[in-house]
Each structure stands twice: as C-alpha cells, then as structure tokens.
Amino acid sequence: MTNPAPKTTRRNFLKKTGAASAVFAVPTIIPASALGGDGKTAPSNRIVMGSVGWGMQGPWNCNQHMNYDDCQVVAVCDLDKNVREGAARHIDEYNKTKGCQAYHDYREMMARDDLDAVILSVPDTWHALTATEAAKNKLDIWGEKPLARTIAEQQAIVKAVEGANLIWQTGSWQRSQPNFRKGCEMVLNGLIGKVKHVEVGLPGGHNDFAGTKDKREITDPPESLDYDMWIGPSKMEPYIECRIHKNWRWNYNIGGGQLLDWIGHHCDIAHWGLGYDNTGPIEVEGQGDFPAPDAIWNTCTKYRIESKYASGVTMTIAGGHRDIRSGTKWIGEDGWVWVDRGGFDCSNPEWKELLKKEELPDDIRKVQLYKSPGHHRNLLDCIKSRKPTLAPVATAHHSAIPGHLGLIAMMTGRKIKWDPDKEVIIGDDEASKLLTREYRDPWKLS
C-alpha cells in the first residue's frame, strides 16, 4: 500500500511557509482558507493525528481529541480487519468527512508525512515498539499507562521521546481533575506536616471487560485478526478468546494485571503529592496471591507492596486488602489527606471547606501545581507551544517503577534494593533479569 499524497496539514504548512519566508524577501501569499478565513481552523493550527489500537481505550481517546476543532484524525490502525474498518467508519462519521485510512501495520501509518501526532491505545506488550517507532518518525504522542511492560522498555521509550524532543502525554488523566490537584497541593504546602507514610489502594482480582471469561478453549483465531502480529514480541501462545481483546491484561505474557493497570493512576498521584515525579523508592518488598503460572488468567489477584524512599517516606501499595482504601492517602505528622475519583477526605474538617473553593487560598498555595484545561486538550496545547504536558514521559516512567519493582519482589520472594538515580537493582542478578524480557523473533526494540 502506498502512502497517500501529502495534505495541507499543520506540519506541511509550517514547513512550506517557513521555507518560503527564508527564500523570498517578499511576503508569502497564503490563501484565506489556509489561514482559517473560511470559518474553519487553519491547517497551520490544526493537529493531524493517527490512532493505533481500537479496543477499550482507542475509541475514547480518539473521540476526546476529535472533540476539538483544531484536531483531525485521518488514520487508524488495528490488527483486526473488521475492527479497523469499523473504526475508520466511526471516525468519518464523527468528523462528517470521508477519507480516514485504515492500516494493518502501524509502521506504515506512522511513515505518513502528514501526521503531527499519534494516539497509542495498545496492549502493554506493544507500548515500547509503537512509541519508539513514533519517536523515530518525529511524531508527538498520547500513550497509555503503564508506560511499558517492563522497566527496560520504559527506559527505551524515555530515551527515544526525550532524544527527539517530542511532546508526550500519558493517560494518567487524574492529574487533570481538580480534587486530585488540590489534594496534592495541600500535601506539598505542608498542611499535614512532614509526610511519613502513603497508602495507595488499587483493585484486586480480575474484571471480565470483554464478557469472554467462559470462552477458555483453544481455537483458531478469527480470519479477520492477524494473531501472530497481535502476540508481537511476546511468547507465542495458543489463541484463547478470553485472554485477547480487553482481557489481555490478565495474562503476564501481554499485560501486568490490576497492579500495573492501575499503578499509573493512584501511585502517579502519590508521587505528584510528594514531589517525586523524577525519583523512585530505594527498597521494595511484597507478597501476592497468584494463580498457577500456566493459568489462562495468571496475573496477581491480591497483593501488598511495601516501599521505602530515600527521604524516609514509606508507601504501601495494595490491591484486594480492605484495610487500604481505594485511592491515595498521605499521612503526615499533623494529619492526613485522601483523594480518589470523585472523592476527598481528610483529618481536619476545615480542609474540606478549602477543597470547595476554586483554588486554595494564596497564603496556603505557595506551591502551585500545573493546572490542566483537560487532559486531551493539554496535549493539543502543548503540541503547539512545545511546552511539557501535565504527564510527560519521564513522569510516567517514575510513576510505574514502584509497580514493576513490586511485581519483581513478589515473583522473587525477596526485598529489592533499587538505585533510583542509576535505575538498577542492587546486588541481585536474578531479579535484575526481570527488568526486561526476551523478544520473539523478528521483533527487536531499537
């Protein structure tokens, strides 16, 4: 399949007008339609995107970006023919246009020269390969959490994205919600005193997102799905419907269970409130309940992870334990603050009144956190301004590290010592091997 002819997009418009201005001493004549004179957003200000993956998060992420007039999705990629063709129809209907192109191979889509950015909504096993390919093509990125399936893959993504000076937004959208931001500001501004401990409550068990939990027999994959490529760099396993679309996260070959599915939400908020966006723990240990390794859904169903940071702050990350409340709770010498989706609680009734205000009072809000206009809007704004997003790639990396290390601690059955500066496990060669995974041929991470 050949790439379509370049369209008048923001990327090409800026290239052409910039080159013209450099060559000619006279002003470049630009059609009024190109400047938005016809009532439409000008190409110079319109962000053109492609979307990779159309399962659980793909439609939501795509719709949220397309809600804005200055964003246009022109391409979609999925390994299921029926799904990608349906996705292209959805995008055309949403945009009330025609021409969204459906791709089987993300590399072909990313090679287009009319794209500014990509939306990556793929299983964990595909995060690193798609993100580094996007970086190679100089495309800004919306990426999901956790940043990747392993710490080594996360490191590769950070290196690629930062090395190319790209804009990255992680789907850790809780940062764009007022109650999470103001809760973090209360902690950072010392209302609870010196923080001693943090509780991070995540889900346990498994959720049957696709309604396929009883479809556990080995069968041939549907003709519409390129199953070999869907498995990608992971170990080849027989096709079983209940561990494919949406439920892949309950199989360690592809995903990371509830722990890694949620670590980029509540642990991300825990770090934000501690000011730990660029660091990590120094010690991690944990215990968990695991199904049999060869179970169809084999990810941990109940877990408790204890971490210690160089500052002396300790953190408990737990799923399936009733004593740890869902959300994030910072406990300090002078009180505590808890936040969750749509929820807020604290040890001091006066602090609840503060949360009702548009912003914390100026005499309290000495440390002011990044205020988002909305998580997807924030990405679009930052693509234009070239300023960092609310959840850049390095932040996503550090937010997920406690979850990855906790899983390694549970799998090895011993305490993990971590150097947060060098990002290596100290004195444990066996555990260090779990920082990465072997790739199935012919896939390689560049």
N, C-alpha and C positions, 0 to 999 in steps of 0.2 A: 504494500500500500504506500503510495507516495504522499508526502505532506501537502496539505492544501496551500494555495498561493497565499503569501503574507497579506494580512488585512491591515487596515488603518487602525492600529491599536496604540495604547499609551507608549509601549516600548518602542515600536517602529516610528511613531510620530516624533518622539523625543530624539531618536537617532537622526531622523531626516532633517528636522528643523534645526537641530544642533549643528549638523554638518553644513547645512546651507548658510547658517549665520557665520560659520567660520570661514567659508569660501568667499561669500559675497559681501561687499561693503554696503550694499543697499538692503533695505528691509525685505524679508521674505514675504511673498504674498500668499496668505493662507486662506482657504475657503471658509466662509462663515460657519458652515456646517461642522468643520473640523474644530471650531472654537466653541461649539455649543450654541451657535446663533439660531439653530432651527428648533430650539427648545429642549434638545437632548444634551446629555452630558458629553462634553468634547472628548475625542479619543485621547487627547493629551492628559486627560484627568480621569479616564476610565481604566479600571484594573481588569485585565482579562485573565481568567483562571481556567484551569483544568482540574478535574476531580478524579482521584484514584480510589476505588473501592466504593461499593454501593450496598453495604449490608445494613448494620444497625445505625452507625453514625453518619454514613455518607449522605443520605437524603437530608438529615437535619443540618449538617454543616454546610451543605450546598445551598439549601434554602435560606439559611441565615445570612450568607454572603449575598445571595441574589436579591435579598430584600432591599438592598441599597442600589440606587440608580447608577452609582459610579462603579458598579461591579457587574461584569458579564462573564458567565460560564459558557465556554464554547466547546468543551471536550470532556468526555467521561470515559473512564477505563474500568473494566471489571472482567474477571476471568470466566464468568458465566454469560454466555451469549444472550440468553433471554433477559437476564438482569440488566446487562449494559444497554441493550436496545430499549428496554423499558425506561431506563434512566435517561437516555437521550431524548425519548419522547416527553418524559416529565419535564426536563429542562426546557425543551422547546415550548411546551405548553405554559410553563411558568413565565418564560420570557416573552411569550406571544410572538415568537420568531421561529424560523426554521434553520437548520444547519448545524446543530450540535452534533459533533462527530463522535462516534463510539469506537473505542480502541480495545483490543485484546491485550496489547503489550504496553506497559507504562513507559518503557524507554522510547517507543515510537511517538507516543503522545508528548513526552517531555522534550523531544527534539524539535518540536514546532518552534518557529521563531516569532510567533505572535502571542506567546503566553508571557504574562508577568509573574504569575504565582500558581502554586498548586495546593489543593486540599488533599491531604493524605488521611484516609479513613480505612486503614487496612489492618489485618491481624498483626499481633506483636512480632511474629516471625518475619514480617515484611517491612517493619519500620525502618531498619537500617538501610536496606537495599534501595528502597524508594526515596528515602531522604537524601542519601549521598548521590543518587542519580539526579535528583532535582538540583542539588548544590552544584554538580558538575555542569548543569545547563543554566546556572545563574538564575534560578527561579526562587522567589521568596516562598515561604512555606507555612501552612497551617498543619501541625502534626498532633496526633493524639498521644495520650498518656497510657502506660508509662512510656518514657522516651524510646525505649527499646526492650528487647527480650533479655539482654544481658548488659552488664556494665561495660564490657569491651565494645559492644555495638554502640552504646550511648557515647562513649568517648570518641568513636569514629564519626558519629553524627555531629558532635560539638566541633570537632576539628574541621570537618568539611564545611559546615554552615558558617562558623566564625572566620575560617580561612577565606571564604568567598565574600565576606561582608554582607551576608544576606539577612533579611528580616524573617524571624521565626516567631510564631505564636503557638503555644501549647494549649490543648483543650482543657486546661485547668481553669475552667470558667468561674469557679467560686471566687477567684480574685476580683472579678468584676461585679460582685454582689456587695451592696453597702454594709450589710451586717458583718460579713467576714472582714472587710477592710477596717471598719470602725472597731471591731473586736481586737484586731491585730494592733491598731493604733493605741488602744487602751493599754495593752501589754507593753508595747515599745515605749510608751510615755510614762511608765512606772506606776500606774495605778495599783497594780497588785504587788508592787515591790519587786525585789530580786526574784526571778523565776527559779524555782527549784526542780519542778517536775512537770512533764506534759503527758497527757493521755490522749491517744489517737484511737478512736473507735471506728473500726471498719466492719463490713459484713462478713459473715461466715457462710459455710455451706455452698451450694450451687443453685443458680437460677436457670430455669428452662426457658431462656429467652425466645427460642425458635419453636417451642412446642413439639420438640422431637425426642424427648428423653427416653421414650419407649422404642425408638427406632434404632436398635442396637445390633442388628445383624450386619454381617459383611455382605455388601452388594457391589455391583458395578456402578461407578459414578454415572450420573445422567450425561447424555451426549452433549448437552449444552455447556457442561463445565469442563474446563481444562484442569483436571485434578492434579496431574503431575506438576504443573506450574503452580497450582494453588499451594501444594506442600512446599514448594520452593526450596530454600536451603535446609529445611528440617529433614529429619529422618523419614524415609518413605514408610507409610503405614497403610493398611487396607482402608478402603472407603467405608465409613460408617456414618450414616446421616446425622446421628445425634451429636457428633463432635465436629461438625463442619460449620455451616453458616450460623453466626451469632453465638453458638455454644462451643466454638473452638477454644475459648478462654479457659475451659475446664480440663484442658489437656496440655501437660507441660511441653509436649512436642511443638506446640504452636503458641500457647499463651502462658499466663502466670497465675491463674486463679484469682480469687477475690482480693488477695493481698496486693498483687501487682496491678490489678484492675483499678483499685481504689487508692493506692499509695500516692498517686499524683494529684489527689484531691485533698484529703484531710492532713496528710503529712506535709503536703505543699503549703497548706495554711499554717501548720505548726511552725515550719521553718520561717515563713513570712513574718509571723508574730515574734519570733526570736531574733530576726535579722540574720538568719543562717542560709540565705539563698546561695551562698558560694562556699559552703563548707559541708561537713558531714560528721557522723559520730566517730569515736575512736575505738569503741568496744561495742559488740553486738552479740547477744545470745538469744536463743529462742527454743520454744517447744511447740509442736503442732501435731494434729491428727491427720494422717494421710491415708487415703485408700491404697489398695495394692498397687505397686508400680505399673502393672500391666492392666489396671482397670481402665475402662473406656474414658471415664472422667476420673483423673488421678491427682487433681490438684488439692492442696491442703484445705480442709473444711473447717478447722478450728485452730487458732494459733495465738501465741502470746510472745512478743519480742521485746526484750529489754535492751535499750541503748544508752550509752554514756557519751557525752560531748566533752571536748577539752575544757570548756568553761565550768564543768561540774554539773550542768543540767543533765537530768536523766529523762528518758522518754519510754513510755510503754505503748506499743502498737499491738492492738488485739482485735481479733475477729471471732465472734461466736462466744464471747465471755460477757455475762450480764453485768459484771461489776464495772465494765468500761463502757461508758455511754457513747453512742454514735456521734461523730464529730470530733472537734478539737477542744481540749480543756487545758489551759495553762494554770498552773498552781504556783503562787508566789508567797513570799513571806507575809504579805499584807492582804491576801485574798486570792480569788480565782475568777476566771472568765471562761465561759464555754460558748462555742458557736457551732451551728450546724445549718443545714439547708432550711431556711425559714425560721431558724430558732436562735435564741440568745438567752443566756442565763449567767448569773454572777453572784458573788457572795455579798455584795453591797447593793441594796435597793436603789441608791442614788445613781449608780452606774446604768441601771436600766433606763432611767429617765434621760441620761445622756445619749443613749442609743436612739431615742425617738427624735432627736434633733437632726437637722440636715447634715451638720458636721459637729464634731466635738468642739467645745469652746476653745478659743485661741490660747487661753492660758494653760490649757491641758495639751493641746495638739501641737507640741513643739516638733515632734517627728511626724511628718505628713507623708503618707504613702501615696503611691501612684493611683490616681482616680480614673477609672475607666469609663468611657462612654458606652460600653457594651463590648463583650469580648471579641466578636467578629468585626465590629466597627473599629475597634482598636487596631486590629491587624491592617485593615484597609488604610487607616490614617497613617500608620507607621510605614507602610509601603511607600506612601507619598512623601512623608517627611524624612524617612531613613533614620528615625529615632527608634530605640529599642521598644518592644512591646511590653505589656504587663507581665507576660510569662515567656521570656526568651529561652533559647535552647539550653544555656548553661544552668538556668534555674530549674528547668525540667529535669535535667541530669541529676542535680543535687537533691531534688525532692524525691526522686525514685531510689536513690542509693540505699537508704535505710531498709526499704523493702527487699531489694536484691540481696543485701547482706544478711537480712533476717532469714530469707529463704535458704541461703547458703549455710547459715548457722544451724537451721533446723535439719537440713539434709546431712550435714556432717556430724551433728550432735555435740558440737563444742563451741566455745566462745571464739568469735572472730575479732582479731585486732586489726584495725584499719588506719592507714595513714591518709588523712583527708587532703593533704597537700600533694603527695606523690600519687595518690589514688591507687594504692596497692595493699594487699593483705600481707600482714607482717608474720613471718615465721611459720607459715602453713602452706606448703606446696600443694597438698591435695585440695584444700579449699580454694587456692588461687586458680586451679584449673577450672573451677566453676564460674569464674569471671567471664568466660567465653564459652562458645560451643562450636563444635566442628560443623562446617558447611558441607552439604551434599553437593556433589558434582552436578552440573558445571558451575554452580553459583560461587562467587567469590566477592568478598567485601573489599572494595578498593580503598 
